[in-house]
């Protein structure tokens, strides 16, 4: 499923089996219901995790780096000289210490108010939370869902999760411009009943 918009206006698709861009078949009917909800929602994941697990979720930054672009970046409208923030975070339960998810994002700072870019650079709050708190109107465009049965061995971010993850990638548009691309990784075992 690459650059398809199955969940643009609905959280349901008639054909429950989809092929990922890696050629893996995912039967959405067999995905734990709350995890399936997270894959299709255009809401804030942190808020949803807190409500489901009834626990405060804290963002733990793994990396935050600013890059001045020499070329474009897929999914974002950036040009040579534009600043892009690359973030990697873990969404962790405050009481349990459980790593519920992790995320990678590329943020085009030219499409965001300065105070939001500054807060994202600090890495202490989730992107969705910050946009909601600041009242920024956005549109999320889910363009990829994938399944990984094993994780890359030297990936510092993904090593925080158990093997077997479902992931989704989406663009956040601000004022119609693709400002942020996010990929979220969800460990399947945490969401099984």
Secondary structure, 3 states (H helix, E strand, C coil): CECCCCCCCCCCCCCCEEECCCCCEEEHHHCCHHHHHHHHCCCCHHHHHHHHHCCCEEEEEEEEEEEECCCCECCECCCCCCEEEEEEEEEEECCCCCEEEEEEEEEEHHHCCHHHHHHHHHCCCCHHHHHHHCCCCEEEEEEEEEEECCCCCCCCCHHHCCCCEEEEEEEEEECCEEEEEEEEEEEHHHHCC
